[in-house]
Amino acid sequence: MSKGSRKVNFIMKTIKNPILKGFHPDPSIVRVREDYYLATSTFEWWPGVRLHHSRDLIHWELLEYPLNRISQLDLRGVGPSQGIWAPCLTYEKGVFYLVYTVVKAFYCNMYDTENYLVTTRDIHGPWSEPIPLNNFGFDPSLFHDEDGRKYMVSMVTDHRVPKKYAGRLVLQEFDARQGKMVGPVKDIYRAEGIFLEGPHILKRNGWYYLFSADTGTGEGHGQTIQRSRDIWGPYEMYRPYDELREEGEAYSILTSRHHEDLLLQKAGHCDLVETQDGEWYAVHLCGRAASDRNPMDAPRFAGARRYMIGRETAIQKMRWTEDDWLVLEKGGNTPAEEVEAPLFVQKMSESRDSLETDHLCRNGEPLVRDDFDGEQLHLDYQSLRIPMDEHYLSLKERPGWLRMYGRSGLASRFSQSLIARRMTEYSMKAETCVDFEPEVFKQMAGLILMYDTDNYLYLHISHDEDVGKCITLLKAENKKYEYLMDYIPLESGRDVVLGLSLQGTEVQFFYGYRGEARHKAGPCLNASFLSDEACNEGWFTGTMIGICCQDLTGFGKYADFDWFTVGAQDR
């Protein structure tokens, strides 16, 4: 067994969904020999595109981010839920290809959807500088045909009022040698009613299959499949029988619509992979709903269920019918919470053998407690729009601590000192220890539960002219701000522990001195406004748990963090 690897004994024969919990939408998957790699969207969070690796489709390890240089990705100024959308990861002849969209303008008439390609021969990087592609719409996907030619398919945005078509997909050839799009651009799908996005093309038994997400990304989401003998079409849509399908709905081979009782909602936006044994699996996004709903007078999504965790990644086993259509292996068209594991995993489980699983990244292990003893941040952390270089933080200035320099405020789309990790369950806890001596009220540092720059709960240390060093709790809900507790004085020169406990959608914050009892900070709060459907601008990401520091004086007052823990807790 090689250094840095482990052996995993499998005693179960199923895969439990979701396979990637919390804010991992738009999955794209590829197999390279015995290794599976999966890419997901990151939107305004830096670095760009989450990559995971697996040997069994059950256990997944976080790898290095492919877009980790400003020269590759500049997200400064992008709005909530903009930035990196729907990456597509493919592989051919020793090269990994990653295409993706950088959304610069959304929630407007004319979207700016810039599509790019980066490549590498080593999944760990470095990845190339981006190659610009066409910008007709988002969700680009690269297809490698058997004759060596390559094509990119994407959806098409339409700023006209009204739109010419409800949904369109466009195809164009990509010349890898020249590094650019070439030849004609042609619509291969136009529809008056059924909206498609997230398209992928695959070829099997002489058929070109157009595998696309339908009906947005909410609870009506689904996945359709079409086919043609010619890559340029025309494509015929598979129309499976569904007794619950209503007039005008998409013909989805996977969907959660009409089944509000299912754990996995919003099922759709799939990608396919074939195992070593010829079995087929589809990865797809999904969501686990909270118990709360939007009020009926909400400005959008009135009465909709809320999804604090965001959109996650799940997996389903598929099969091909005798007439070459793709369907769920279990039958029907609804997602399953548990899925049969691949054949080679089951064989190893039955023989009680073990599968060697390489730790391809030295800090890819799941993170619960971070004592900041390393020389670089763990991969699980992401920041907003910009890399956290030495202008923002340091692990060297005070060994064993994370020093974070206060920069812009929490509404900034340019220069925040903030790192965060994903909320993955509806029962979570978090805690951090802070050494911070603010001098004015414009200097703050603390623990944050955050959806985006307009929506958060922030327990922080600051300074008040009358109270001195103090602690308070700030709530931002769609740009409405309020303090939820009075300023509580703190002793100077003492480390302060800040914590939170989340049960369902209720959160209680805590504070105390190192080594002493914790005290409640403010009331128990309903945090469900930190969700996809409740935010007025962004609604494609998920709730994050983070630590941050601001200094609105411009002098960069720093805070030192001794540890940061984030994990699930028993209900």
C-alpha positions as CSV (number, residue, x, y, z in Angstrom):
1,M,0.0,0.0,0.0
2,S,1.4,3.4,-1.0
3,K,2.3,6.1,1.4
4,G,-0.7,8.4,2.1
5,S,-3.3,5.7,1.3
6,R,-5.7,3.7,3.4
7,K,-7.7,0.5,3.1
8,V,-11.4,0.7,3.5
9,N,-13.4,-2.4,4.5
10,F,-16.9,-2.3,3.0
11,I,-19.7,-4.0,4.9
12,M,-22.6,-2.2,3.2
13,K,-23.8,-2.7,-0.4
14,T,-25.6,0.6,-0.8
15,I,-24.7,4.2,-1.4
16,K,-26.5,6.7,0.9
17,N,-27.6,10.0,-0.5
18,P,-26.6,12.8,-0.6
19,I,-23.1,11.7,-1.4
20,L,-21.9,15.3,-1.1
21,K,-23.8,17.1,1.6
22,G,-24.4,20.9,1.7
23,F,-23.9,23.3,-1.2
24,H,-22.6,21.0,-3.9
25,P,-24.8,21.7,-6.9
26,D,-24.6,20.9,-10.7
27,P,-22.4,17.8,-10.5
28,S,-20.3,16.6,-13.4
29,I,-18.5,13.2,-13.2
30,V,-15.9,11.4,-15.1
31,R,-14.1,8.0,-14.6
32,V,-10.4,7.6,-15.4
33,R,-9.6,3.9,-15.1
34,E,-10.5,3.1,-11.4
35,D,-10.8,6.7,-10.3
36,Y,-13.9,8.8,-10.3
37,Y,-13.7,12.6,-10.2
38,L,-16.7,14.9,-9.5
39,A,-16.9,18.7,-10.1
40,T,-19.5,21.0,-8.6
41,S,-20.4,24.7,-8.8
42,T,-19.0,27.3,-6.3
43,F,-20.6,30.6,-7.5
44,E,-19.1,33.6,-5.7
45,W,-17.0,31.5,-3.3
46,W,-13.2,31.3,-3.9
47,P,-11.4,29.2,-5.1
48,G,-13.4,28.1,-8.1
49,V,-15.0,24.6,-8.7
50,R,-15.0,21.9,-6.0
51,L,-13.3,18.7,-7.1
52,H,-13.8,15.3,-5.3
53,H,-12.3,11.9,-5.9
54,S,-13.6,8.4,-5.2
55,R,-12.7,4.8,-5.9
56,D,-16.1,3.4,-5.0
57,L,-18.8,6.1,-5.5
58,I,-19.4,6.0,-1.7
59,H,-16.4,7.7,-0.1
60,W,-15.5,11.1,-1.5
61,E,-12.3,13.1,-0.9
62,L,-11.9,16.8,-1.5
63,L,-9.1,17.7,-4.0
64,E,-7.3,20.9,-4.9
65,Y,-9.4,23.5,-6.6
66,P,-8.6,24.0,-10.3
67,L,-9.3,27.7,-10.4
68,N,-7.0,29.1,-7.7
69,R,-5.2,32.0,-9.4
70,I,-6.6,35.5,-10.0
71,S,-5.3,35.2,-13.6
72,Q,-7.7,32.3,-14.0
73,L,-10.7,33.7,-12.1
74,D,-11.5,37.3,-11.0
75,L,-14.8,37.4,-9.0
76,R,-14.4,40.8,-7.6
77,G,-17.7,42.7,-7.9
78,V,-20.0,39.7,-8.9
79,G,-23.3,39.5,-7.1
80,P,-24.6,36.8,-4.8
81,S,-25.0,33.4,-6.5
82,Q,-23.2,34.7,-9.6
83,G,-19.6,33.6,-10.5
84,I,-18.9,30.0,-11.3
85,W,-21.9,28.0,-12.7
86,A,-22.2,24.4,-13.7
87,P,-18.7,23.1,-14.5
88,C,-18.3,20.1,-16.8
89,L,-15.4,17.8,-16.3
90,T,-14.2,15.4,-19.0
91,Y,-11.1,13.4,-19.9
92,E,-9.5,12.3,-23.1
93,K,-6.0,10.9,-24.0
94,G,-4.3,11.9,-20.7
95,V,-5.9,15.4,-20.5
96,F,-8.6,16.6,-18.1
97,Y,-10.9,19.3,-19.6
98,L,-13.0,21.6,-17.5
99,V,-15.5,24.0,-19.0
100,Y,-17.5,26.4,-16.9
101,T,-19.4,29.7,-16.9
102,V,-18.4,32.8,-15.1
103,V,-21.6,34.8,-14.6
104,K,-20.9,38.5,-14.3
105,A,-24.4,39.9,-14.6
106,F,-27.7,38.2,-13.6
107,Y,-31.1,39.3,-12.4
108,C,-31.2,41.7,-15.3
109,N,-32.3,41.9,-18.9
110,M,-28.9,41.0,-20.5
111,Y,-27.0,38.3,-18.8
112,D,-23.2,38.2,-19.1
113,T,-22.3,34.5,-19.2
114,E,-18.7,34.0,-20.1
115,N,-17.7,30.4,-20.9
116,Y,-14.1,29.1,-20.5
117,L,-12.0,26.0,-20.7
118,V,-9.0,25.0,-18.6
119,T,-7.0,21.8,-19.0
120,T,-4.4,19.7,-17.1
121,R,-2.6,16.4,-17.3
122,D,-2.6,16.1,-13.5
123,I,-5.9,16.4,-11.6
124,H,-4.0,18.1,-8.8
125,G,-3.0,20.9,-11.1
126,P,-1.7,23.3,-12.0
127,W,-4.5,23.9,-14.5
128,S,-4.0,26.1,-17.5
129,E,-5.0,29.7,-18.1
130,P,-8.6,29.9,-19.3
131,I,-9.4,29.6,-23.0
132,P,-12.5,31.8,-23.9
133,L,-15.3,30.0,-25.6
134,N,-18.7,31.3,-26.9
135,N,-21.0,33.1,-24.5
136,F,-24.4,32.3,-25.8
137,G,-25.5,31.0,-22.4
138,F,-24.5,29.1,-19.3
139,D,-24.0,25.4,-18.4
140,P,-21.4,24.6,-21.1
141,S,-20.5,20.9,-21.7
142,L,-17.7,19.5,-23.8
143,F,-18.3,16.3,-25.8
144,H,-15.4,14.3,-27.3
145,D,-16.6,12.4,-30.4
146,E,-15.1,9.1,-31.6
147,D,-13.5,10.8,-34.6
148,G,-11.5,13.1,-32.4
149,R,-13.7,16.2,-33.0
150,K,-15.0,18.1,-30.0
151,Y,-18.2,20.0,-29.5
152,M,-19.6,22.4,-26.9
153,V,-23.3,22.5,-26.0
154,S,-24.9,25.0,-23.8
155,M,-28.3,26.6,-23.1
156,V,-29.1,30.0,-24.6
157,T,-30.2,33.1,-22.7
158,D,-32.6,35.4,-24.4
159,H,-33.0,39.1,-23.4
160,R,-35.9,39.8,-25.7
161,V,-39.3,40.6,-24.3
162,P,-41.0,38.3,-24.8
163,K,-38.5,35.5,-25.4
164,K,-38.6,33.9,-28.9
165,Y,-38.5,30.4,-27.3
166,A,-38.9,29.2,-23.7
167,G,-35.8,27.1,-24.0
168,R,-32.9,26.7,-26.5
169,L,-29.7,24.6,-26.6
170,V,-26.9,25.6,-29.0
171,L,-24.0,23.5,-30.4
172,Q,-20.7,24.5,-31.8
173,E,-17.4,22.7,-32.6
174,F,-14.2,23.4,-30.6
175,D,-10.8,23.0,-32.2
176,A,-8.4,21.8,-29.5
177,R,-5.4,22.4,-31.7
178,Q,-6.3,26.0,-32.4
179,G,-7.7,26.5,-28.9
180,K,-10.9,28.2,-30.1
181,M,-14.5,27.7,-31.2
182,V,-14.9,27.1,-34.9
183,G,-17.6,26.6,-37.5
184,P,-21.3,27.3,-37.4
185,V,-23.4,27.8,-34.2
186,K,-26.7,25.9,-34.5
187,D,-29.7,25.5,-32.3
188,I,-30.2,21.8,-31.6
189,Y,-33.2,22.3,-29.3
190,R,-36.0,24.9,-29.4
191,A,-39.2,24.7,-27.3
192,E,-42.2,26.8,-26.7
193,G,-42.9,25.3,-23.2
194,I,-40.2,23.0,-21.8
195,F,-37.1,24.8,-20.6
196,L,-33.9,22.9,-20.7
197,E,-30.4,23.6,-19.3
198,G,-27.4,21.8,-18.0
199,P,-27.0,19.7,-21.3
200,H,-24.5,16.9,-21.8
201,I,-24.0,14.8,-24.9
202,L,-22.9,11.2,-24.9
203,K,-22.7,8.6,-27.7
204,R,-23.8,5.0,-27.4
205,N,-24.7,2.3,-30.0
206,G,-24.7,4.9,-32.8
207,W,-27.0,7.3,-30.9
208,Y,-26.1,10.8,-29.8
209,Y,-27.9,11.4,-26.5
210,L,-28.8,14.9,-25.3
211,F,-29.1,14.7,-21.5
212,S,-30.5,17.9,-20.0
213,A,-32.0,19.4,-16.9
214,D,-35.6,20.7,-17.2
215,T,-37.9,23.1,-15.4
216,G,-35.5,25.3,-13.5
217,T,-33.7,24.3,-10.3
218,G,-36.6,24.4,-7.7
219,E,-39.0,21.7,-6.6
220,G,-40.3,21.3,-10.2
221,H,-36.8,20.3,-11.4
222,G,-36.2,17.2,-13.5
223,Q,-34.0,15.5,-16.1
224,T,-34.9,14.7,-19.7
225,I,-33.2,12.7,-22.4
226,Q,-33.3,13.0,-26.2
227,R,-31.4,11.2,-29.0
228,S,-30.4,11.5,-32.6
229,R,-28.3,9.7,-35.2
230,D,-26.6,13.0,-36.0
231,I,-25.0,15.2,-33.4
232,W,-26.7,18.2,-35.1
233,G,-30.1,16.6,-34.7
234,P,-33.0,16.5,-35.0
235,Y,-33.4,15.1,-31.5
236,E,-36.3,13.0,-30.4
237,M,-37.4,13.3,-26.7
238,Y,-38.0,10.2,-24.7
239,R,-41.5,10.3,-23.2
240,P,-41.9,7.9,-20.4
241,Y,-45.3,7.3,-18.9
242,D,-45.9,9.2,-15.7
243,E,-49.4,9.2,-14.3
244,L,-48.7,12.3,-12.3
245,R,-47.4,14.4,-15.2
246,E,-49.5,17.4,-16.0
247,E,-50.1,19.0,-19.4
248,G,-47.1,21.1,-20.5
249,E,-44.7,19.5,-18.0
250,A,-41.4,18.0,-19.1
251,Y,-41.0,14.3,-19.7
252,S,-38.6,13.7,-16.9
253,I,-36.8,10.4,-16.3
254,L,-35.8,11.7,-12.9
255,T,-37.7,14.2,-10.8
256,S,-39.1,14.9,-7.3
257,R,-42.0,17.0,-8.4
258,H,-45.5,15.9,-7.2
259,H,-43.7,14.0,-4.3
260,E,-43.2,16.5,-1.5
261,D,-42.7,13.7,1.0
262,L,-39.4,12.6,-0.6
263,L,-36.2,13.5,1.3
264,L,-34.4,14.3,-1.9
265,Q,-36.2,17.3,-3.5
266,K,-35.2,19.3,-6.6
267,A,-33.8,16.3,-8.3
268,G,-32.3,17.0,-11.7
269,H,-29.2,18.4,-13.5
270,C,-27.6,15.0,-14.0
271,D,-24.4,13.7,-15.5
272,L,-23.5,10.1,-16.3
273,V,-20.7,7.7,-15.7
274,E,-20.0,4.1,-16.7
275,T,-18.2,1.9,-14.2
276,Q,-15.5,-0.6,-14.9
277,D,-18.1,-3.4,-15.1
278,G,-20.4,-1.6,-17.5
279,E,-22.9,-0.3,-15.0
280,W,-24.3,3.2,-15.3
281,Y,-24.8,5.8,-12.6
282,A,-26.2,9.4,-12.8
283,V,-25.1,12.1,-10.3
284,H,-27.6,14.8,-9.8
285,L,-28.3,17.8,-7.6
286,C,-30.9,17.6,-4.9
287,G,-32.1,19.5,-1.8
288,R,-33.3,18.6,1.7
289,A,-36.1,20.9,2.8
290,A,-36.4,22.6,6.1
291,S,-39.7,22.6,7.9
292,D,-40.2,26.3,7.4
293,R,-41.8,28.1,4.4
294,N,-41.8,31.5,2.9
295,P,-44.7,33.7,4.0
296,M,-47.5,33.9,1.4
297,D,-46.7,37.6,0.9
298,A,-43.0,37.0,0.1
299,P,-41.7,39.0,-2.9
300,R,-40.8,35.8,-4.7
301,F,-41.4,32.1,-4.1
302,A,-44.4,32.8,-1.9
303,G,-45.2,29.9,0.4
304,A,-42.2,27.9,-0.9
305,R,-40.3,25.6,1.4
306,R,-36.9,26.8,2.5
307,Y,-33.6,25.0,1.9
308,M,-30.9,26.2,4.3
309,I,-28.4,23.6,3.3
310,G,-28.6,24.5,-0.4
311,R,-28.5,22.1,-3.3
312,E,-26.4,18.9,-2.8
313,T,-25.2,16.0,-4.9
314,A,-26.8,12.6,-5.0
315,I,-26.4,9.5,-7.2
316,Q,-28.8,7.0,-8.8
317,K,-28.2,3.7,-10.6
318,M,-29.4,3.7,-14.2
319,R,-30.0,1.1,-16.9
320,W,-30.5,1.0,-20.6
321,T,-33.7,-0.4,-22.0
322,E,-33.8,-2.9,-24.9
323,D,-34.7,0.0,-27.3
324,D,-31.7,2.1,-26.1
325,W,-33.3,4.6,-23.7
326,L,-32.0,5.4,-20.3
327,V,-34.1,4.9,-17.1
328,L,-33.7,4.5,-13.4
329,E,-32.6,1.0,-12.6
330,K,-35.2,0.7,-9.8
331,G,-38.0,1.8,-12.1
332,G,-40.2,4.9,-11.9
333,N,-38.6,8.4,-12.0
334,T,-38.1,9.5,-8.4
335,P,-34.8,9.6,-6.6
336,A,-33.9,7.0,-4.0
337,E,-32.2,7.7,-0.6
338,E,-30.1,4.5,-0.9
339,V,-28.7,3.1,-4.1
340,E,-27.1,-0.2,-5.0
341,A,-23.3,0.1,-4.9
342,P,-21.3,-0.9,-7.9
343,L,-20.7,-4.5,-8.6
344,F,-17.0,-4.4,-7.8
345,V,-17.7,-2.9,-4.4
346,Q,-20.3,-5.5,-3.6
347,K,-17.9,-8.3,-4.5
348,M,-15.3,-6.9,-2.2
349,S,-17.8,-6.5,0.6
350,E,-19.0,-10.2,0.2
351,S,-15.4,-11.4,0.3
352,R,-14.5,-9.0,3.1
353,D,-11.6,-7.8,1.1
354,S,-10.5,-4.2,1.3
355,L,-10.2,-1.5,-1.4
356,E,-7.1,0.7,-1.3
357,T,-8.1,4.3,-1.5
358,D,-5.4,6.8,-2.2
359,H,-5.4,10.1,-0.3
360,L,-4.6,12.1,-3.3
361,C,-4.4,15.3,-1.2
362,R,-2.6,15.6,2.0
363,N,-5.3,17.7,3.7
364,G,-8.2,16.1,2.0
365,E,-9.4,14.4,5.2
366,P,-12.7,15.6,6.6
367,L,-12.3,18.6,8.9
368,V,-14.1,19.0,12.2
369,R,-11.7,20.9,14.5
370,D,-8.9,23.1,13.1
371,D,-6.2,24.3,15.5
372,F,-4.5,26.2,12.7
373,D,-1.2,24.3,13.2
374,G,-0.4,24.0,9.5
375,E,1.2,26.3,7.1
376,Q,-1.8,26.7,4.8
377,L,-5.6,26.6,5.2
378,H,-7.5,23.3,4.8
379,L,-9.2,22.8,1.5
380,D,-12.6,22.8,3.0
381,Y,-12.5,26.6,3.6
382,Q,-13.6,29.0,1.0
383,S,-13.6,32.8,0.9
384,L,-15.8,35.3,-0.8
385,R,-14.7,36.3,-4.3
386,I,-10.9,36.7,-3.6
387,P,-8.1,34.5,-2.3
388,M,-7.0,34.9,1.3
389,D,-3.4,36.0,0.7
390,E,-1.2,37.6,3.3
391,H,-3.0,40.9,3.0
392,Y,-6.0,39.2,4.7
393,L,-4.6,36.4,6.9
394,S,-1.5,34.7,8.2
395,L,-0.7,31.3,9.7
396,K,2.9,32.4,10.4
397,E,2.7,35.6,12.4
398,R,1.5,33.7,15.5
399,P,2.2,30.0,15.1
400,G,-0.8,27.8,16.1
401,W,-3.2,30.7,15.5
402,L,-4.9,32.2,12.4
403,R,-4.3,35.9,12.2
404,M,-7.0,37.7,10.3
405,Y,-6.6,41.3,9.3
406,G,-9.7,43.4,9.3
407,R,-10.7,44.7,5.9
408,S,-14.0,45.7,4.3
409,G,-17.5,45.3,5.7
410,L,-19.7,42.3,5.3
411,A,-21.6,43.8,2.3
412,S,-18.4,44.1,0.3
413,R,-18.1,42.3,-3.0
414,F,-14.4,43.1,-3.2
415,S,-12.2,42.7,-0.1
416,Q,-13.6,40.7,2.8
417,S,-11.5,38.9,5.4
418,L,-13.7,35.8,5.8
419,I,-13.3,32.1,5.5
420,A,-16.2,29.6,5.8
421,R,-17.3,26.0,5.6
422,R,-20.6,24.5,4.5
423,M,-23.6,23.7,6.6
424,T,-24.2,20.0,5.9
425,E,-27.0,19.0,8.3
426,Y,-30.0,20.6,10.1
427,S,-28.2,19.8,13.3
428,M,-24.8,21.6,13.6
429,K,-22.5,23.1,16.1
430,A,-19.6,25.5,15.8
431,E,-17.1,27.2,18.1
432,T,-14.1,29.4,17.8
433,C,-11.7,31.1,20.2
434,V,-10.7,34.7,19.5
435,D,-8.0,37.0,20.8
436,F,-9.1,40.5,19.8
437,E,-8.7,43.9,21.3
438,P,-10.7,46.4,19.2
439,E,-10.3,50.1,19.8
440,V,-13.3,51.6,18.0
441,F,-16.8,50.4,17.0
442,K,-15.7,50.0,13.4
443,Q,-13.4,47.1,14.3
444,M,-15.2,43.7,14.6
445,A,-14.3,40.0,14.6
446,G,-16.3,36.9,15.3
447,L,-18.4,33.9,14.2
448,I,-20.9,34.1,11.3
449,L,-23.8,32.0,10.0
450,M,-24.1,33.3,6.4
451,Y,-26.0,32.8,3.2
452,D,-24.7,35.8,1.3
453,T,-23.6,39.4,1.8
454,D,-27.2,40.5,2.4
455,N,-28.2,37.6,4.8
456,Y,-26.4,36.5,7.9
457,L,-26.3,36.2,11.7
458,Y,-23.0,37.6,13.1
459,L,-21.9,37.2,16.7
460,H,-18.9,39.5,17.1
461,I,-16.6,41.3,19.4
462,S,-16.3,45.0,19.0
463,H,-15.8,48.2,21.0
464,D,-18.4,50.8,22.2
465,E,-17.6,54.3,23.4
466,D,-19.7,53.7,26.6
467,V,-19.2,50.0,27.2
468,G,-15.7,49.4,26.0
469,K,-14.8,46.0,24.6
470,C,-18.1,44.1,24.1
471,I,-20.0,41.5,22.3
472,T,-23.2,41.7,20.3
473,L,-25.3,39.9,17.7
474,L,-26.1,41.4,14.3
475,K,-28.8,40.1,11.9
476,A,-29.0,41.0,8.3
477,E,-32.1,39.8,6.3
478,N,-32.3,41.0,2.8
479,K,-30.5,44.2,3.7
480,K,-32.6,44.8,6.8
481,Y,-30.3,45.1,9.8
482,E,-30.9,44.8,13.5
483,Y,-28.9,44.1,16.7
484,L,-30.5,41.3,18.6
485,M,-28.9,41.8,22.0
486,D,-27.4,44.7,24.0
487,Y,-23.7,45.3,24.1
488,I,-22.3,42.9,26.8
489,P,-19.0,44.2,28.3
490,L,-16.0,41.9,28.0
491,E,-12.7,42.0,29.9
492,S,-9.7,43.1,28.0
493,G,-6.8,40.8,27.6
494,R,-8.9,37.6,27.7
495,D,-9.6,35.1,24.9
496,V,-13.3,34.8,24.1
497,V,-15.0,31.7,22.9
498,L,-17.9,32.1,20.5
499,G,-20.2,29.3,19.6
500,L,-23.5,28.3,18.0
501,S,-25.9,25.4,18.2
502,L,-28.3,24.8,15.3
503,Q,-31.2,22.4,15.7
504,G,-33.5,22.3,12.7
505,T,-33.9,25.9,11.7
506,E,-33.4,27.3,15.3
507,V,-30.0,28.6,16.3
508,Q,-28.7,29.7,19.7
509,F,-25.4,31.6,19.9
510,F,-23.1,31.4,22.9
511,Y,-20.0,33.2,24.4
512,G,-17.6,32.8,27.3
513,Y,-14.0,33.1,28.3
514,R,-11.5,30.4,27.6
515,G,-11.9,27.6,30.1
516,E,-15.1,29.0,31.6
517,A,-18.8,28.4,31.3
518,R,-20.7,29.5,28.1
519,H,-23.5,32.0,28.3
520,K,-26.4,32.5,25.8
521,A,-25.8,35.3,23.4
522,G,-29.2,36.7,22.4
523,P,-32.5,34.8,22.0
524,C,-32.9,31.5,20.2
525,L,-33.5,32.5,16.6
526,N,-35.2,31.1,13.5
527,A,-32.4,31.0,10.9
528,S,-34.4,29.7,8.0
529,F,-34.2,33.0,6.2
530,L,-30.7,31.8,5.4
531,S,-32.0,29.7,2.5
532,D,-32.3,29.4,-1.2
533,E,-35.9,30.6,-1.5
534,A,-35.8,33.3,1.2
535,C,-33.0,35.5,-0.2
536,N,-34.1,38.3,-2.5
537,E,-31.0,38.2,-4.8
538,G,-28.9,35.0,-4.6
539,W,-30.5,31.6,-4.2
540,F,-28.1,29.1,-5.7
541,T,-25.6,28.4,-2.9
542,G,-26.2,27.4,0.7
543,T,-25.6,28.5,4.3
544,M,-22.0,28.7,5.4
545,I,-20.4,28.8,8.9
546,G,-17.4,31.1,9.1
547,I,-15.1,33.4,11.0
548,C,-14.2,36.9,9.9
549,C,-12.8,40.3,10.8
550,Q,-13.6,43.8,9.7
551,D,-11.8,47.1,10.2
552,L,-13.7,49.9,8.7
553,T,-11.1,52.5,9.7
554,G,-8.8,51.1,7.1
555,F,-5.9,50.4,9.5
556,G,-6.2,46.6,9.4
557,K,-6.7,45.8,13.0
558,Y,-6.2,42.0,13.4
559,A,-7.9,39.3,15.3
560,D,-6.2,36.0,16.2
561,F,-8.2,32.7,16.1
562,D,-6.9,29.7,18.2
563,W,-9.3,27.1,16.8
564,F,-12.4,26.7,14.8
565,T,-14.7,23.7,15.0
566,V,-17.7,22.9,12.8
567,G,-19.6,19.6,12.9
568,A,-22.9,17.8,13.1
569,Q,-24.5,17.2,16.5
570,D,-27.1,14.8,17.7
571,R,-30.6,16.1,17.7
